[in-house]
Amino acid sequence: MDEQTAILKAIMKAAPHGVGVYRILYAVNGSVDDFEVLFLNSLMLNVSGFSADQVVGKRYSVLFPVAQQNGVFNRLREAAEKEETADFEVNYEGGNMPHCQRFIAVKQHDLLVVTIEDITKRKKAELELKESKELLQSIMDAPNVGISVFKTIRNENGEIENFRFEYVNRRTREAFGSIDSIGTPITDYGSDGYEQMDYFKEVIENTYIRKAELVLLWDGSFYQMPRLVTIG
């Protein structure tokens, strides 16, 4: 083993994700037929349940038959044939613990380098955040009054210049009609907007809650939300 190969294998072994290197096997007509396993790092071996001696020189389709069922094998073949980086996610519903993995496959000459990252925790967190947002939305939409949340826009000197719509509930959306107010400054709404801005500034600057950054408008009454409160 030459020095460069040894260094490359050491890097792959230390990688935080599963890494596999495969030789592309071509059919008689030139299409990609399969992949021969050249190297799997320790994380990849742990996931597969094999030892290095059991996988090196073996065909990918034989070692991982499930890859033909869940579409992974075809995605890897496409990456090898089109010479384009493949980046995709696969959900595994079977077993005691459903999980999600992210695959990235890159062709290098007659080799295909594949990394696998377990993104189950991230996907779970994204789902929980989505559910929390939906719950908050349903709670805020329940009252038969308009509710809006504005974020304070300050200049480099810390002076208030404007207020930006961060959130509106169902009743407020109905009042705006076809206008999408989210992300727009309150001054976009003419003289009424400027009047509201002046009032918001007065609320924030002349009350004891000096660090307010969000202003909540609820059916004509104004409340302040501390800097660390996030909505939506």
SVG drawing of the C-alpha trace seen along z (x, -y; Angstrom):
<svg xmlns="http://www.w3.org/2000/svg" viewBox="-65 -59 69 72">
<polyline fill="none" stroke="black" stroke-width="0.4" points="0.0,0.0 1.5,-3.3 1.6,-6.3 -1.2,-8.3 -3.5,-5.3 -2.7,-4.8 -3.4,-8.5 -6.7,-8.3 -7.9,-5.2 -7.0,-6.9 -9.1,-9.9 -12.0,-7.7 -11.8,-5.7 -11.9,-9.0 -14.8,-10.4 -17.9,-11.2 -20.2,-9.5 -20.3,-6.1 -18.0,-6.0 -17.9,-3.3 -15.7,-3.1 -17.0,-0.9 -15.6,0.1 -18.2,-0.4 -19.0,2.8 -20.3,2.4 -22.5,4.7 -21.6,5.7 -23.7,2.8 -21.8,0.3 -24.5,-0.4 -23.8,-0.2 -24.5,3.3 -23.3,3.4 -20.6,2.2 -17.7,4.1 -16.9,3.2 -13.3,1.9 -13.6,0.3 -16.1,-0.5 -15.0,-2.5 -15.8,-1.4 -19.1,-3.3 -20.3,-1.8 -19.4,1.7 -21.2,1.1 -24.4,0.2 -24.1,3.1 -23.3,5.7 -20.4,7.1 -16.7,7.3 -14.2,6.0 -13.3,9.5 -16.9,10.3 -17.5,7.3 -14.3,6.5 -14.6,7.9 -18.3,8.6 -21.1,7.2 -23.2,4.4 -26.5,5.9 -25.7,9.2 -24.5,7.6 -27.4,5.1 -30.5,6.6 -32.7,4.1 -31.1,1.4 -32.9,2.7 -36.2,2.5 -35.9,-1.0 -34.5,-2.6 -30.9,-3.2 -29.3,-0.9 -31.0,-2.6 -30.0,-6.1 -26.4,-5.0 -26.5,-3.6 -27.8,-6.9 -25.0,-8.7 -22.5,-6.5 -24.0,-6.7 -24.8,-10.4 -21.6,-11.3 -23.7,-13.7 -23.5,-13.9 -26.5,-12.2 -27.8,-13.6 -30.9,-11.9 -32.7,-10.7 -34.2,-7.3 -36.6,-6.4 -36.3,-2.9 -39.6,-2.0 -38.8,1.6 -37.1,2.9 -37.4,1.8 -36.5,-1.8 -37.5,-3.6 -34.7,-5.9 -33.7,-8.1 -30.3,-8.2 -28.8,-10.7 -26.8,-9.4 -24.3,-11.3 -22.7,-9.5 -19.8,-11.0 -18.2,-9.3 -14.4,-9.4 -13.2,-7.8 -14.3,-4.1 -15.1,-4.4 -18.2,-5.5 -17.6,-7.1 -20.7,-7.0 -21.2,-8.6 -24.1,-7.8 -25.3,-10.1 -27.9,-9.1 -30.3,-12.2 -33.0,-10.6 -32.6,-13.0 -32.6,-16.0 -35.7,-14.8 -37.5,-14.1 -36.6,-17.6 -37.9,-19.1 -41.2,-17.2 -41.6,-18.3 -40.9,-21.9 -43.5,-21.6 -46.1,-20.2 -45.3,-22.9 -45.9,-25.6 -49.1,-24.0 -50.3,-23.8 -49.4,-27.5 -51.1,-28.5 -54.3,-26.7 -54.2,-28.3 -53.7,-31.8 -56.4,-31.3 -59.0,-30.3 -59.8,-33.7 -62.3,-35.7 -60.0,-38.7 -57.0,-39.8 -53.5,-39.1 -50.3,-40.3 -46.7,-40.1 -44.1,-42.7 -40.3,-42.6 -38.5,-45.8 -36.1,-47.0 -33.2,-49.1 -30.4,-51.0 -26.7,-50.7 -27.2,-53.1 -29.9,-51.0 -32.7,-53.5 -36.0,-52.1 -36.6,-52.6 -39.5,-50.4 -41.5,-47.3 -41.8,-44.2 -44.7,-41.7 -43.5,-38.4 -46.8,-36.7 -50.5,-37.2 -53.4,-34.9 -56.4,-33.9 -58.6,-37.0 -55.7,-39.3 -55.0,-37.4 -58.7,-37.7 -58.5,-41.5 -55.5,-41.8 -57.2,-39.7 -54.8,-38.8 -51.9,-40.8 -49.1,-38.7 -48.0,-40.9 -45.3,-38.6 -41.9,-40.1 -43.2,-43.6 -42.5,-46.8 -45.5,-48.5 -44.7,-51.7 -45.7,-50.0 -49.3,-50.6 -49.4,-54.3 -50.4,-56.9 -52.0,-54.3 -48.8,-52.3 -46.7,-55.4 -49.2,-56.2 -49.0,-52.6 -45.2,-52.8 -45.1,-55.9 -47.3,-54.3 -45.3,-51.2 -42.1,-53.2 -43.8,-55.0 -44.9,-51.7 -41.4,-50.3 -39.4,-53.4 -41.6,-54.8 -42.4,-51.8 -40.5,-49.8 -39.9,-46.9 -36.9,-48.5 -35.7,-45.4 -38.8,-44.6 -38.2,-43.6 -41.6,-42.2 -44.9,-44.0 -48.1,-42.1 -51.3,-43.7 -54.4,-42.0 -57.7,-43.5 -56.6,-47.1 -54.6,-46.7 -50.8,-46.7 -48.6,-44.4 -44.8,-43.9 -43.0,-40.6 -39.5,-40.3 -36.5,-39.9 -36.1,-36.1 -39.7,-35.2 -40.1,-33.6 -43.5,-33.1 -43.9,-30.6"/>
</svg>
